[in-house]
Amino acid sequence: MADFRRSKDQVLIIDDDDIFVSSLSEFLTTRGFSVHTAASGQKGWERFERHRVSLVLLDQKLPDSEGIDLCRKILEHSPTTKIIFITAYATVRYAVDAMNAGAFHYLSKPFDLDELLLIMDLALKNARMEGKIRVQNYEKSKAREEKQLIGSSPLMDRIREQIRLAAGTEANVLITGETGVGKNVVARAIHDLEANRETFLNINCPAIPENLMEAEYFGHEKGIFTGADSRREGIFELADGGTLVLDEISEIPIHLQSKLLSVLEDKAVRRLGGGRNIPVDVRIIATSNQEMEKAIWEKRFRQDLYYRLAVFTIHVPPLRQHAEDIPEIAEHFSRTFCRKAVKIPESHIKKMMEYAWPGNARELRNVMERASLLRQGNLLRPANLLLQNDIDIPHGTKRPWQEAREIVPLEEMKKRQILTTLEACSGNKSLTARTLGISLSTLKRTLAELSMMGR
């Protein structure tokens, strides 16, 4: 017989057969388990709450309840607990019901003790693995929040506080802000802090063709239109029980907004061609880079839908409004891309803090990634990758975003970017081509044209 030593493993036996419980308890104790026992469903629940065991041996028939009901109750409170049914009433139906209720295994009396030990060992290994995965997921979610929500300015502290408040409610959230400020980062942080929802589905509304939007959002039945070869669940059904992020929701056509409002109010969807409403439990987080009040005034967005979405509103400010966070954010991205300690010269930090960042944090991330490819030794020079018209701002002059910029043809802008990158790459044409994402032949041809023009 295998030798299982489980000095820390606790097992709860819930069975009203005193002789069976006594003998099994003694056997498992000699194998190193810490054993608790109960002769009824109520006592079993009390023992479970007191000791929070990782393994339960449960009888199908109890004096005061059905084992199936107790199994569901235990797993509802502790999903990682493993339950093995042991019963004298062995039937296929009971076995199927037990597995459907979430039981790990099902044994009929009498059974072989070696077989029981092997099943218990497998169940405990499975529970430990699930426990490790939960810890890893928790650590990843915390790391994700710490790495992505960078900055210690009062504005960033306020955003973090709003995230905590939003995560503590089930209310719909509307996140506004310019493109690239990190609206989806905020949405993910809200979801990660919310303990009750697992599924996270992010939908880019403008990416869905308008003629497919209704079917994508609400699903469809088989044969409702050409190509509908099977029934399909919509986005709301897929996100049931979780969080659904509707990214850039202001891009949803006005004629679909009324149906979206109905889903939010009724908490149910009806597939295209369907004859019944399907209940859905979805927490909605919407984002928009537009001024919603203006969209409402221009009749591009329904006012009633806006109020339904904006129960809790978070505005993410542009990077230029909390420029004091730029050094910290840049340092974070440099560690991410360089995977080692690097130095950003103070002159570059100063220029970066004076730059407008029209693309916000997304643009800063892109600049730092490119700078990491071009670095020489442990020195990063990200300011070399900024448009020269937007840096070297004399003291007391307006910031670039406060005045009109020079308007130049697209081809001219491309040539300027090539020359700037070539200079940052110290004249290395191969590296310049890779950084710009163009072929070496294209780069050489453009440089030849510029040479003929005397540039």
Helices and strands as residue ranges (DSSP letters): E 10-14, H 18-30, E 34-38, H 41-51, E 55-58, H 67-77, E 82-87, H 92-100, E 105-108, H 113-148, H 154-167, E 173-176, H 183-193, E 200-204, G 205-207, G 210-212, H 213-218, H 235-238, E 243-247, G 249-251, H 254-266, E 268-269, E 278-279, E 283-288, H 292-297, H 303-309, E 312-315, G 319-325, H 326-338, H 346-354, H 360-374, G 382-385, G 388-390, G 400-402, H 410-424, H 429-436, H 440-452
